[in-house]
């Protein structure tokens, strides 16, 4: 995709380039491979936002692993979380006794991930770690939420691209950019 496409014109700036993303995802995959040597973790992709990151990450992990998917909602089509978490799609397989890595696109307030963490621990995961493409610590409400693997810490800005969206658009941008407020601040 060219940087002069219509979607790029909706951005204030590019925050993380596709090259930086590729490099960090590869590094993260290598770290997870070392940390889980001799084990077969279950990686859970949180749909829809994490799907692009997830597919690149699992290909960078040199371990036998299994994949599963969950869809969680706390945003709807808003730019800020509602605080109400709903499970829209649950796991297909039990995780009892499994090493679990939750793969998320962005950690913002931490409300959604904290809720999800509690559910998965109750289901008997033997270990639970969180991997996130982006972490936005300035917005964290759940202060004790530990994000174990992070590619990038970012400022408090509304970002899109590489799976992240605004109203289901911009997910296919290969870079991560700050969306112009004119796009989402309607009069």
Buried (B, 14 or more C-beta within 10 A) or exposed (E): EEBEEEBBEBBBEBBBBBEBBEEBBBEBBEBBBEBBEEEEBBBBBBBBBBBBBBBBBBEBBEBEBEBBBBBBBBBEEEEEBEEEBEEEEEBEEEBEEBBBBBBBBBBBBBBBBBBBBEBBEEBEBEEBBBBBBBBBBEBBEBEEBEBBBBBBEBEEBBBBBBBBBBEEEBBBBBBBBBBBEEBBEEE
